[in-house]
C-alpha cells in the first residue's frame, strides 16, 4: 500500500489549527500535509521498517541523553513547517534553545518549526522521489542535516543546506557532523 495524496485547495484550505484538529479527530490515520496544502495519508509501516525505526530513535536518544543538547522525537510527532507543510519525520531532533523558546501550548500541538536534524527511512510503500522531495522541503525550511536511508539499495543520502546530496553506498557508520557533535549513527543493524 502506498501513500495517498488528496488535493483539497479547490474545495477547502485548512488552517494549521483545522489540520491539527483533523488529525486529532482521526487518530487511526497518519496524516501529513505538504507546502501546497495537499493532504497525504500515510500507511502504517511494516515490521522490518518499524524495527529499524526503533533502532534509529534509540541511537539518537542515547546520544542526546549523554549530551543534553536538544530533544528527540519519533514519527508520531508533527512539525508545522514555515512553508505551511505539516510533516512527521521518522526521527527528528531539535536543538535545546529552539525547543526552550516554544511556549507550553506550542509544545502540545504540532511543533511550529522545522527540526534541526531528520532521518527518513524508505519504507516498501514509499516512492523514493516523494521522500527525496520531502527531504528537500526540510532543508528549505531550516533543517541543518538530514539522512535518507534506502535499505533495499543499501544507500544513505545525506542532505545539507546549499550542498549537493551526498550518496554513500552501504556505510557502516555516519557522523552527525557539527549538528549533532560526537554522534555516530551505526547502520550495521539497519542494512
NORCORVEN-V615012 format. One line per field, one symbol per residue. psi: psi as a letter, one per 30 degrees, with the letter a starting at -180 (. if undefined). Layout:
psi=???
This chain:
psi=kllkkkjfffekjkleeeeeeeeefiffkjklklfggkkkjklllleeeeeeeeeeeeeeeeeeeefhfakklaffkkkjlfgfljlileklkkkeeeeffkleeeffakkhlklfklkkkjlffkkeeeeeeeeeeeefggkfkkkjkjeefhkkkkkkkhlkkkkkjhkelkkgbfeikfkjkjgefe.
